[in-house]
Amino acid sequence: MIQAPASRRPLLWGTAMALGAALGGQGLMAAPAASDARPVAVSGYTYVERASATNSTPSRSVRASCPRGKVILAGGARIVDGGNRVLLRGSYPVRSHRGHGWAVSAEELGALNSARWSVRAYAVCANRPLGLQYRTVSSGSDSKSPKSPSSAVCPRGTRLIGLGASVAGVNHPIGINAITVTSSRSASVRASEALATSLRWRVRTHIVCAELGQTYQETDWKTVPSPAQAGTALAVCPRGTKAFGAGVRVSAIEAAFNRLVPVEVRPTLAPSGARTTVSELASGMLSHWHLKAQVICVR
């Protein structure tokens, strides 16, 4: 059985500050970005939500598109229903001739027969900020599992605003386990095979960077005891800031980690923050595990 990591640990940048309020018994940690002297305001903030059809087809995808003239800065995903047997395959920014947006994809682990489920995509769009850059880091393409590529890092002088992940290279039950903020400029992801395969695949970390002052919020560790099959955490932005990137940090023994799927990792409007729900695949596991919700907040 694993032990819960110590809560309220110092974050990876700046000096951590304990917020005086707690939400639902969960303490929050905050770390001001070192770039707060830079322009801190974002203009044209727009929150877009789009849902797929609800039916029993084995896979589906949906895209939340930004209004014309606005750029994608962050986003998130939610899997609705599915009976703990749906894998998150992608939640990431997209840019094409159709404009900017946030794409989400998911697929069933085996046949669900008549079970009906859907996915939702959430896009945070705004006017183009200074220093906007999109970066993607990919793992190697092979049959190893789990995979976690090197952290994707924003260029010097910019800060992390949005983060996402995607699985590519094979049509096989492979799911994302975590999408995590690791510093004010970086993020990492993890993915694993739900069913063993000798096929080659890869996982990619997607980040959005800009010259915006940001504040990062992270809840205390929430323990999900056996036989519970899911846990939810909510991180809240400071007053006067808006939610952008959403992440989740998970702690579990590897065998359990491989059976965990974020079914909701998304920024929220009311309250301004991020909501994270992680679910076990299929039946409950014998060991307990832990999660934190993360949110990047910008004025």
Backbone as numpy.savetxt, mean C-alpha at the origin, in Angstrom:
# Nx Ny Nz CAx CAy CAz Cx Cy Cz
6.23 -19.11 18.15 5.38 -17.91 18.15 6.27 -16.67 18.15
5.96 -15.70 17.32 6.78 -14.51 17.25 6.35 -13.53 18.31
7.23 -12.63 18.66 6.92 -11.58 19.60 6.65 -10.29 18.85
5.69 -9.52 19.32 5.39 -8.25 18.67 6.57 -7.32 18.81
7.03 -6.70 17.70 8.11 -5.74 17.80 7.70 -4.61 18.73
8.70 -4.00 19.35 8.39 -2.90 20.26 7.67 -1.79 19.54
6.58 -1.30 20.14 5.82 -0.23 19.51 6.48 1.10 19.79
6.03 2.13 19.04 6.51 3.49 19.20 8.01 3.58 19.02
8.57 2.77 18.13 10.00 2.83 17.83 10.30 4.08 17.04
11.51 4.64 17.17 11.85 5.79 16.34 11.76 5.42 14.88
11.25 6.35 14.06 11.16 6.10 12.63 12.51 6.34 12.00
12.57 6.15 10.67 13.85 6.11 9.99 14.39 7.47 9.62
13.63 8.54 9.84 14.17 9.85 9.55 13.60 10.86 10.53
14.36 11.92 10.78 13.89 12.96 11.69 13.78 12.43 13.10
13.21 13.22 13.96 12.97 12.83 15.34 11.50 12.48 15.49
11.21 11.28 15.94 9.81 10.84 16.06 9.13 11.62 17.17
7.86 11.96 16.92 7.07 12.69 17.91 5.82 11.89 18.21
5.48 11.73 19.47 4.25 11.02 19.82 3.09 12.00 19.74
2.05 11.66 19.03 0.87 12.51 18.96 0.09 12.36 20.26
-0.51 13.44 20.69 -1.23 13.42 21.95 -2.53 12.66 21.89
-3.05 12.44 20.66 -4.33 11.73 20.53 -4.09 10.34 20.03
-5.01 9.45 20.31 -4.93 8.09 19.80 -6.26 7.76 19.16
-6.22 6.94 18.11 -7.44 6.55 17.42 -7.70 5.08 17.71
-8.82 4.80 18.34 -9.19 3.41 18.60 -8.15 2.68 19.43
-7.44 3.43 20.29 -6.44 2.78 21.13 -5.11 2.63 20.44
-4.98 3.09 19.19 -3.71 2.93 18.49 -2.95 4.24 18.55
-1.73 4.23 19.09 -0.90 5.42 19.10 -0.39 5.68 17.71
-0.06 6.93 17.44 0.48 7.31 16.15 1.86 7.89 16.33
2.73 7.64 15.37 4.06 8.21 15.36 4.16 9.16 14.18
4.85 10.27 14.36 5.00 11.23 13.28 6.45 11.61 13.14
6.88 11.84 11.90 8.23 12.30 11.65 8.18 13.36 10.57
8.55 14.61 10.87 8.51 15.64 9.84 9.58 15.40 8.81
9.24 15.64 7.55 10.21 15.47 6.48 11.28 16.52 6.59
12.51 16.14 6.23 13.62 17.06 6.29 13.47 18.18 5.26
12.54 18.03 4.31 12.38 19.00 3.24 11.28 20.02 3.52
10.87 20.18 4.79 9.76 21.08 5.07 10.05 22.52 4.69
11.34 22.89 4.47 11.66 24.23 4.04 11.30 24.46 2.58
11.08 23.38 1.85 10.69 23.47 0.45 9.20 23.81 0.35
8.70 24.06 -0.86 7.26 24.30 -0.99 6.47 23.15 -0.38
5.51 23.47 0.49 4.81 22.41 1.20 3.37 22.23 0.72
2.84 23.18 -0.02 1.44 23.10 -0.41 1.28 22.40 -1.75
0.18 21.67 -1.89 -0.16 21.06 -3.16 -1.49 21.67 -3.61
-1.62 21.92 -4.90 -2.85 22.54 -5.39 -3.64 21.56 -6.25
-4.94 21.77 -6.30 -5.79 20.95 -7.16 -6.01 19.54 -6.67
-5.95 19.32 -5.35 -6.11 17.97 -4.79 -7.46 17.37 -5.21
-7.42 16.19 -5.80 -8.64 15.52 -6.25 -8.56 14.04 -5.89
-9.63 13.51 -5.31 -9.69 12.10 -4.88 -10.71 11.39 -5.77
-10.26 10.34 -6.45 -11.12 9.63 -7.40 -11.23 8.16 -6.98
-12.45 7.63 -7.02 -12.69 6.21 -6.70 -13.41 5.56 -7.86
-13.00 4.33 -8.18 -13.64 3.59 -9.27 -13.76 2.13 -8.87
-14.92 1.52 -9.13 -15.15 0.12 -8.77 -15.30 -0.74 -10.01
-14.83 -1.99 -9.92 -15.03 -2.96 -10.98 -16.44 -3.54 -10.88
-16.78 -4.38 -11.82 -18.03 -5.14 -11.72 -17.93 -6.12 -10.55
-19.08 -6.47 -9.98 -19.15 -7.48 -8.93 -19.71 -8.76 -9.52
-18.87 -9.80 -9.61 -19.31 -11.07 -10.16 -18.35 -12.16 -9.73
-18.41 -13.33 -10.33 -17.60 -14.47 -9.90 -16.50 -14.81 -10.90
-16.15 -13.91 -11.81 -15.03 -14.19 -12.72 -13.74 -14.27 -11.91
-12.76 -15.07 -12.37 -11.58 -15.37 -11.54 -10.59 -14.23 -11.38
-10.60 -13.23 -12.24 -9.67 -12.11 -12.10 -10.32 -10.85 -12.64
-9.83 -9.71 -12.19 -10.35 -8.45 -12.70 -9.39 -7.32 -12.38
-9.59 -6.21 -13.08 -8.78 -5.02 -12.86 -9.67 -3.79 -13.04
-9.23 -2.67 -12.48 -9.97 -1.43 -12.60 -8.97 -0.28 -12.50
-9.34 0.84 -13.11 -8.47 2.02 -13.10 -9.28 3.23 -12.68
-8.76 3.98 -11.69 -9.34 5.28 -11.31 -8.54 6.35 -12.04
-9.20 7.12 -12.90 -8.50 8.08 -13.76 -8.57 9.49 -13.20
-7.46 10.21 -13.34 -7.40 11.61 -12.91 -8.16 12.49 -13.91
-8.72 13.59 -13.45 -9.32 14.55 -14.37 -8.28 15.08 -15.35
-8.73 15.50 -16.51 -7.83 16.03 -17.53 -6.98 17.17 -16.95
-5.69 17.12 -17.23 -4.78 18.15 -16.79 -4.14 17.92 -15.44
-4.60 16.91 -14.70 -4.01 16.61 -13.40 -3.13 15.36 -13.48
-2.19 15.25 -12.55 -1.25 14.14 -12.54 -1.53 13.23 -11.35
-1.12 11.97 -11.48 -1.31 11.02 -10.40 -0.16 11.16 -9.40
-0.50 11.26 -8.12 0.51 11.39 -7.08 0.48 10.23 -6.08
-0.65 9.58 -5.93 -0.75 8.45 -4.99 -2.05 7.72 -5.26
-2.27 6.64 -4.52 -3.50 5.88 -4.71 -3.53 4.67 -3.81
-4.50 3.79 -4.08 -4.62 2.60 -3.26 -5.63 1.63 -3.82
-5.85 0.54 -3.09 -6.68 -0.56 -3.57 -7.53 -1.12 -2.45
-8.64 -1.76 -2.85 -9.48 -2.49 -1.92 -10.13 -3.67 -2.63
-10.06 -4.85 -2.01 -10.75 -6.04 -2.50 -12.00 -6.20 -1.66
-13.15 -6.28 -2.31 -14.44 -6.38 -1.60 -14.97 -7.80 -1.71
-15.15 -8.46 -0.57 -15.61 -9.85 -0.49 -14.55 -10.79 -1.07
-14.95 -11.96 -1.52 -13.97 -12.92 -2.03 -13.64 -14.05 -1.09
-14.17 -14.00 0.14 -14.00 -15.14 1.04 -12.58 -15.47 1.41
-11.73 -14.45 1.60 -10.32 -14.66 1.97 -9.57 -15.52 0.96
-9.98 -15.46 -0.30 -9.31 -16.26 -1.32 -9.04 -15.45 -2.59
-8.75 -14.16 -2.39 -8.42 -13.29 -3.52 -7.06 -12.64 -3.27
-6.19 -12.68 -4.26 -4.83 -12.15 -4.18 -4.77 -10.76 -4.81
-4.10 -9.83 -4.14 -3.83 -8.52 -4.73 -2.62 -8.66 -5.64
-2.79 -8.35 -6.93 -1.71 -8.48 -7.91 -1.08 -7.14 -8.27
-1.82 -6.06 -8.11 -1.27 -4.77 -8.48 -2.03 -3.61 -7.88
-1.28 -2.57 -7.50 -1.84 -1.30 -7.04 -0.76 -0.27 -7.31
-0.89 0.50 -8.41 0.24 1.30 -8.87 -0.20 2.44 -9.80
0.64 3.46 -9.96 0.30 4.59 -10.84 0.46 4.21 -12.31
-0.40 4.77 -13.15 -0.30 4.54 -14.59 -0.36 5.88 -15.31
0.37 5.96 -16.41 0.39 7.15 -17.27 0.38 6.68 -18.72
-0.56 7.17 -19.50 -0.69 6.74 -20.89 -1.36 7.84 -21.70
-1.68 7.54 -22.96 -2.38 8.50 -23.80 -3.77 8.81 -23.25
-4.26 7.93 -22.37 -5.57 8.16 -21.73 -5.47 9.10 -20.54
-4.25 9.51 -20.20 -4.04 10.35 -19.04 -3.46 9.57 -17.87
-3.52 10.18 -16.68 -2.96 9.58 -15.48 -4.05 8.88 -14.67
-3.62 7.92 -13.85 -4.57 7.25 -12.97 -3.88 6.24 -12.07
-4.70 5.44 -11.37 -4.20 4.39 -10.48 -4.87 3.08 -10.87
-4.06 2.04 -11.11 -4.58 0.74 -11.56 -4.52 -0.28 -10.43
-5.55 -1.12 -10.36 -5.63 -2.18 -9.37 -6.03 -3.48 -10.06
-5.37 -4.58 -9.70 -5.72 -5.89 -10.25 -5.68 -6.94 -9.15
-6.51 -7.97 -9.30 -6.58 -9.05 -8.31 -7.08 -10.32 -8.99
-6.80 -11.46 -8.36 -7.29 -12.73 -8.90 -7.55 -13.73 -7.79
-8.42 -14.68 -8.07 -8.78 -15.69 -7.09 -7.66 -16.71 -6.90
-7.59 -17.23 -5.70 -6.73 -18.38 -5.41 -7.59 -19.62 -5.58
-7.50 -20.24 -6.75 -8.36 -21.38 -7.04 -9.77 -20.91 -7.37
-10.65 -21.85 -7.59 -12.03 -21.52 -8.00 -12.87 -21.14 -6.80
-13.59 -20.04 -6.96 -14.52 -19.61 -5.92 -15.96 -19.99 -6.25
-16.13 -20.67 -7.37 -17.47 -21.06 -7.82 -18.39 -19.85 -7.93
-19.42 -19.77 -7.10 -20.41 -18.71 -7.26 -20.12 -17.47 -6.42
-18.99 -17.44 -5.71 -18.69 -16.28 -4.87 -18.53 -15.03 -5.73
-19.13 -13.93 -5.27 -19.07 -12.68 -6.01 -18.15 -11.70 -5.27
-17.26 -11.05 -6.02 -16.34 -10.10 -5.42 -16.01 -9.00 -6.41
-15.35 -7.94 -5.93 -14.98 -6.82 -6.79 -13.72 -6.16 -6.26
-13.14 -5.26 -7.03 -12.01 -4.47 -6.59 -12.32 -2.99 -6.80
-11.68 -2.16 -5.99 -11.83 -0.71 -6.11 -10.45 -0.07 -6.22
-10.35 0.93 -7.07 -9.11 1.70 -7.22 -9.36 3.11 -6.70
-8.35 3.67 -6.03 -8.42 5.02 -5.48 -7.24 5.82 -6.02
-7.49 6.98 -6.57 -6.43 7.83 -7.14 -6.42 9.18 -6.44
-5.22 9.62 -6.05 -5.03 10.98 -5.53 -4.32 11.77 -6.62
-5.01 12.76 -7.15 -4.52 13.55 -8.28 -4.38 15.01 -7.86
-3.56 15.77 -8.57 -3.38 17.19 -8.27 -2.70 17.86 -9.45
-2.53 19.17 -9.34 -1.72 19.87 -10.32 -0.27 19.45 -10.17
0.46 19.50 -11.24 1.82 18.99 -11.25 2.72 19.76 -10.28
3.32 19.09 -9.28 4.21 19.77 -8.34 5.63 19.85 -8.88
6.46 20.65 -8.22 7.87 20.74 -8.60 8.56 19.40 -8.36
9.49 19.07 -9.24 10.34 17.89 -9.05 9.64 16.56 -9.19
8.47 16.52 -9.83 7.72 15.26 -9.93 8.49 14.22 -10.73
8.64 13.04 -10.14 9.30 11.92 -10.82 8.61 10.62 -10.43
8.58 9.68 -11.38 8.04 8.34 -11.15 9.19 7.34 -11.30
9.31 6.45 -10.35 10.38 5.46 -10.41 9.83 4.06 -10.15
10.44 3.06 -10.79 10.06 1.67 -10.62 11.32 0.83 -10.43
11.31 -0.03 -9.44 12.41 -0.96 -9.19 11.84 -2.37 -9.24
12.48 -3.25 -10.01 11.98 -4.62 -10.19 12.90 -5.64 -9.54
12.31 -6.70 -9.04 13.09 -7.84 -8.56 13.64 -8.60 -9.77
14.46 -9.60 -9.53 14.87 -10.48 -10.60 13.70 -11.31 -11.09
13.79 -11.79 -12.32 12.74 -12.63 -12.90 13.18 -14.09 -12.80
12.62 -14.81 -11.86 12.95 -16.21 -11.65 11.80 -16.86 -10.89
12.01 -18.08 -10.41 10.94 -18.80 -9.72 11.09 -18.78 -8.21
11.97 -17.94 -7.68 12.16 -17.88 -6.24 10.98 -17.19 -5.57
10.66 -17.64 -4.37 9.58 -17.04 -3.59 9.93 -17.15 -2.10
9.72 -16.09 -1.31 9.14 -14.79 -1.68 10.17 -13.89 -2.35
9.69 -12.76 -2.86 10.56 -11.77 -3.48 10.34 -10.41 -2.84
11.45 -9.68 -2.65 11.40 -8.31 -2.16 12.56 -7.56 -2.79
12.31 -6.79 -3.85 13.39 -6.08 -4.51 13.99 -5.00 -3.61
15.15 -4.48 -4.00 15.75 -3.38 -3.26 14.77 -2.22 -3.17
14.87 -1.44 -2.11 13.97 -0.30 -1.94 14.07 0.65 -3.12
12.94 1.19 -3.53 12.92 2.25 -4.53 13.14 3.57 -3.79
14.07 4.39 -4.29 14.48 5.60 -3.58 14.26 6.83 -4.44
13.67 7.87 -3.86 13.45 9.13 -4.57 14.77 9.87 -4.76
14.89 10.66 -5.82 16.10 11.46 -6.04 16.32 12.44 -4.89
17.57 12.79 -4.67 17.89 13.76 -3.63 17.14 15.06 -3.88
16.62 15.66 -2.83 15.86 16.89 -2.96 14.37 16.69 -3.12
13.95 15.43 -3.28 12.51 15.13 -3.37 12.13 14.20 -2.23
10.83 14.05 -2.03 10.32 13.18 -0.98 9.28 12.22 -1.54
9.12 11.11 -0.86 8.14 10.10 -1.27 6.73 10.64 -1.05
5.90 10.58 -2.10 4.52 11.05 -2.03 3.54 9.89 -2.20
3.84 8.95 -3.10 2.97 7.80 -3.33 3.77 6.54 -3.51
3.16 5.37 -3.26 3.86 4.09 -3.40 2.87 3.01 -3.82
3.39 2.02 -4.59 2.55 0.93 -5.04 3.38 -0.29 -5.41
2.72 -1.32 -5.93 3.40 -2.57 -6.26 2.65 -3.27 -7.39
3.37 -4.14 -8.11 2.73 -4.96 -9.15 3.51 -6.24 -9.35
2.79 -7.31 -9.66 3.38 -8.61 -9.99 3.28 -8.80 -11.49
4.35 -9.30 -12.11 4.36 -9.46 -13.57 5.12 -10.72 -13.95
4.85 -11.19 -15.16 5.66 -12.25 -15.74 5.02 -13.61 -15.82
3.89 -13.84 -15.13 3.30 -15.16 -15.17 1.83 -15.08 -14.75
1.01 -15.91 -15.34 -0.39 -16.02 -14.93 -0.50 -17.18 -13.95
-0.28 -16.88 -12.68 -0.22 -17.90 -11.63 -0.59 -17.24 -10.31
-1.14 -17.98 -9.34 -1.52 -17.39 -8.05 -0.31 -16.86 -7.26
0.03 -15.62 -7.51 1.10 -14.91 -6.81 0.51 -13.60 -6.29
0.73 -13.31 -5.02 0.12 -12.12 -4.45 1.09 -11.23 -3.73
0.73 -9.96 -3.64 1.50 -8.98 -2.87 1.20 -9.19 -1.39
2.25 -9.19 -0.56 2.11 -9.34 0.88 2.19 -8.02 1.63
3.00 -7.07 1.13 3.17 -5.80 1.83 3.65 -4.73 0.86
3.21 -3.49 1.11 3.66 -2.28 0.40 4.02 -1.30 1.49
5.32 -1.01 1.69 5.78 -0.38 2.92 6.62 0.86 2.69
6.29 1.93 3.41 7.15 3.12 3.48 8.34 2.77 4.36
9.56 2.97 3.86 10.75 2.64 4.64 11.54 3.86 5.08
11.32 5.02 4.44 11.93 6.28 4.87 11.19 7.41 4.18
11.60 8.65 4.43 10.95 9.79 3.79 11.17 9.82 2.29
12.10 8.99 1.79 12.40 8.97 0.36 12.28 7.58 -0.26
11.85 6.58 0.48 11.92 5.23 -0.08 10.75 4.34 0.35
10.56 3.27 -0.44 9.52 2.29 -0.16 9.98 0.92 -0.63
9.39 -0.13 -0.08 9.70 -1.49 -0.49 8.42 -2.29 -0.57
8.47 -3.43 -1.28 7.31 -4.31 -1.40 7.76 -5.77 -1.20
6.79 -6.63 -1.00 7.06 -8.07 -0.87 5.93 -8.82 -1.54
6.26 -9.91 -2.24 5.25 -10.77 -2.86 5.70 -12.21 -2.76
4.74 -13.14 -2.80 5.06 -14.56 -2.70 4.05 -15.39 -3.46
4.44 -16.63 -3.73 3.56 -17.58 -4.42 2.54 -18.15 -3.44
1.29 -18.10 -3.82 0.27 -18.77 -3.00 0.28 -20.27 -3.28
0.64 -20.64 -4.49 0.85 -22.03 -4.88 2.21 -22.12 -5.55
3.00 -23.11 -5.20 4.36 -23.23 -5.73 4.35 -23.38 -7.25
5.36 -22.76 -7.88 5.49 -22.86 -9.33 6.97 -22.80 -9.72
7.29 -23.40 -10.86 8.65 -23.29 -11.41 8.72 -22.19 -12.46
7.62 -21.48 -12.65 7.59 -20.40 -13.64 8.32 -19.17 -13.11
8.79 -18.34 -14.05 9.52 -17.13 -13.69 8.54 -15.96 -13.51
8.79 -15.16 -12.48 7.95 -13.99 -12.24 8.77 -12.93 -11.51
8.21 -11.73 -11.41 8.90 -10.66 -10.72 7.88 -9.74 -10.05
8.36 -8.97 -9.09 7.51 -7.98 -8.43 8.20 -6.63 -8.53
7.41 -5.58 -8.72 7.95 -4.25 -8.92 7.46 -3.28 -7.84
8.36 -2.41 -7.39 8.02 -1.32 -6.47 7.85 -0.05 -7.29
6.74 0.64 -7.10 6.46 1.89 -7.81 6.43 3.03 -6.79
7.12 4.13 -7.08 7.07 5.28 -6.19 6.84 6.56 -6.98
6.25 7.54 -6.32 6.05 8.88 -6.87 6.78 9.86 -5.95
7.61 10.72 -6.52 8.45 11.64 -5.75 8.19 13.07 -6.20
8.33 14.03 -5.29 8.14 15.44 -5.64 8.78 16.30 -4.56
8.96 17.58 -4.89 9.50 18.56 -3.95 8.37 19.14 -3.11
7.83 18.30 -2.25 6.75 18.69 -1.35 7.13 18.29 0.07
6.89 19.19 1.02 7.10 18.81 2.40 6.03 17.82 2.82
6.43 16.72 3.45 5.45 15.73 3.86 5.68 15.27 5.28
4.63 14.80 5.90 4.68 14.23 7.24 4.20 12.79 7.14
4.89 11.92 7.82 4.59 10.50 7.76 3.99 10.03 9.08
2.88 9.32 9.01 2.20 8.80 10.20 2.18 7.27 10.14
2.41 6.65 11.29 2.39 5.19 11.38 1.79 4.78 12.71
0.85 3.86 12.69 0.23 3.41 13.93 1.18 2.51 14.72
0.84 2.28 15.97 1.53 1.24 16.73 1.22 -0.13 16.11
2.00 -1.13 16.49 1.72 -2.48 16.02 0.36 -2.95 16.54
-0.43 -3.52 15.66 -1.68 -4.15 16.05 -1.52 -5.66 15.92
-1.75 -6.38 17.00 -1.61 -7.83 16.99 -2.91 -8.48 16.53
-2.79 -9.42 15.60 -3.95 -10.18 15.11 -3.78 -11.61 15.64
-4.51 -11.98 16.69 -4.31 -13.28 17.31 -5.05 -14.38 16.54
-4.53 -15.60 16.65 -5.24 -16.76 16.12 -6.47 -16.99 17.01
-7.64 -17.32 16.47 -7.92 -17.71 15.08 -8.48 -16.59 14.22
-8.30 -15.33 14.61 -8.78 -14.23 13.78 -8.12 -14.32 12.40
-8.84 -13.94 11.35 -8.33 -14.09 9.99 -7.99 -12.76 9.33
-8.25 -11.64 9.98 -7.96 -10.35 9.37 -7.76 -9.30 10.45
-7.00 -8.26 10.10 -6.79 -7.14 11.01 -6.85 -5.84 10.24
-7.35 -4.79 10.88 -7.49 -3.48 10.25 -6.84 -2.42 11.13
-6.15 -1.46 10.51 -5.56 -0.33 11.23 -5.80 0.94 10.43
-5.92 2.07 11.13 -6.19 3.35 10.49 -5.19 4.38 11.00
-4.45 5.00 10.09 -3.53 6.08 10.42 -4.17 7.40 10.00
-4.04 8.44 10.81 -4.71 9.71 10.58 -3.69 10.82 10.38
-3.93 11.67 9.38 -3.05 12.81 9.10 -3.27 13.93 10.11
-2.25 14.75 10.35 -2.42 15.92 11.22 -3.42 16.90 10.60
-4.04 17.70 11.45 -5.00 18.70 10.99 -4.34 19.62 9.96
-5.06 19.90 8.90 -4.55 20.82 7.87 -3.75 20.14 6.78
-3.60 18.81 6.83 -2.89 18.09 5.78 -3.83 17.10 5.10
-3.45 16.67 3.90 -4.25 15.73 3.12 -3.50 14.42 2.96
-4.25 13.33 2.83 -3.66 12.00 2.69 -3.22 11.75 1.25
-2.02 11.20 1.09 -1.51 10.80 -0.22 -1.17 9.31 -0.20
0.09 8.94 -0.10 0.45 7.53 -0.15 0.00 6.76 1.07
-0.40 5.49 0.85 -0.80 4.59 1.93 0.07 3.35 1.89
0.50 2.88 3.06 1.33 1.68 3.11 0.95 0.80 4.28
1.54 -0.38 4.32 1.31 -1.32 5.42 2.62 -2.01 5.76
2.91 -2.07 7.04 4.07 -2.81 7.55 3.56 -4.05 8.27
4.12 -5.21 7.95 3.66 -6.48 8.52 4.82 -7.17 9.20
4.57 -7.80 10.34 5.55 -8.61 11.04 4.95 -9.99 11.30
5.63 -11.03 10.79 5.15 -12.41 10.98 6.28 -13.36 10.64
6.19 -14.59 11.12 7.14 -15.59 10.68 6.91 -15.81 9.18
7.95 -16.24 8.45 7.87 -16.27 6.99 6.72 -17.12 6.47
6.49 -18.29 7.07 5.42 -19.15 6.59 4.07 -18.46 6.70
3.88 -17.69 7.77 2.63 -16.95 7.92 2.58 -15.75 6.98
3.71 -15.04 6.85 3.80 -13.86 5.99 3.37 -14.21 4.57
3.78 -15.37 4.09 3.45 -15.79 2.73 1.95 -16.01 2.52
1.20 -16.14 3.62 -0.24 -16.39 3.52 -1.06 -15.14 3.83
-0.41 -13.98 3.88 -1.10 -12.74 4.19 -1.27 -11.88 2.94
-2.43 -11.26 2.80 -2.75 -10.44 1.63 -3.35 -9.11 2.09
-2.79 -7.98 1.67 -3.47 -6.70 1.92 -4.73 -6.64 1.06
-5.89 -6.63 1.67 -7.13 -6.52 0.91 -7.63 -5.07 0.89
-6.96 -4.21 1.63 -7.26 -2.79 1.61 -6.03 -2.01 2.04
-5.48 -1.21 1.14 -4.39 -0.29 1.43 -4.69 0.97 0.63
-5.22 1.99 1.29 -5.70 3.15 0.53 -5.75 4.40 1.39
-5.56 5.57 0.76 -5.80 6.83 1.48 -7.28 7.05 1.67
-7.65 7.77 2.72 -9.05 8.06 3.00 -9.26 9.57 3.11
-10.49 9.99 2.85 -10.84 11.41 2.92 -11.34 11.82 4.30
-12.17 11.00 4.91 -12.78 11.35 6.19 -12.72 10.14 7.13
-11.78 10.15 8.09 -10.80 11.20 8.30 -9.70 11.15 7.25
-8.96 12.24 7.12 -7.83 12.26 6.20 -6.74 11.35 6.76
-6.47 10.26 6.06 -5.50 9.29 6.56 -5.40 8.10 5.63
-5.15 6.92 6.20 -5.05 5.69 5.40 -5.66 4.54 6.18
-6.34 3.67 5.47 -6.96 2.48 6.06 -6.32 1.24 5.46
-5.90 0.34 6.33 -5.22 -0.89 5.90 -5.91 -2.10 6.53
-6.26 -3.08 5.69 -6.78 -4.35 6.17 -5.97 -5.47 5.54
-5.45 -6.35 6.37 -4.67 -7.51 5.90 -5.42 -8.77 6.29
-5.52 -9.72 5.35 -6.30 -10.93 5.56 -5.44 -12.17 5.34
-5.74 -13.22 6.08 -5.12 -14.52 5.85 -5.82 -15.21 4.69
-5.06 -15.94 3.89 -5.65 -16.74 2.83 -6.27 -18.00 3.41
-7.47 -18.33 2.94 -8.15 -19.57 3.32 -8.34 -19.64 4.83
-8.09 -20.82 5.43 -8.37 -21.01 6.85 -7.36 -20.28 7.72
-7.73 -20.05 8.98 -6.88 -19.33 9.91 -5.57 -20.04 10.20
-4.54 -19.25 10.54 -3.23 -19.79 10.85 -3.08 -19.97 12.36
-2.14 -20.81 12.76 -1.94 -21.09 14.17 -1.18 -19.97 14.86
-0.32 -19.25 14.15 0.48 -18.19 14.76 -0.21 -16.85 14.64
0.10 -15.94 15.58 -0.41 -14.59 15.45 0.57 -13.74 14.63
0.13 -12.57 14.21 0.96 -11.69 13.41 0.58 -10.25 13.72
1.28 -9.28 13.10 1.12 -7.89 13.48 1.14 -7.00 12.23
0.43 -5.87 12.32 0.45 -4.92 11.21 0.42 -3.49 11.71
0.91 -2.58 10.84 0.83 -1.15 11.05 0.26 -0.51 9.80
-0.57 0.50 9.97 -1.02 1.32 8.85 -0.09 2.52 8.73
0.19 2.93 7.49 1.08 4.04 7.21 0.40 5.02 6.27
0.67 6.31 6.44 0.13 7.31 5.52 1.13 8.45 5.37
1.22 8.97 4.14 2.02 10.15 3.84 1.06 11.33 3.70
1.32 12.40 4.44 0.41 13.54 4.49 1.12 14.80 3.96
0.41 15.59 3.18 0.97 16.80 2.56 -0.04 17.93 2.72
0.47 19.15 2.92 -0.43 20.31 2.99 -0.96 20.68 1.64
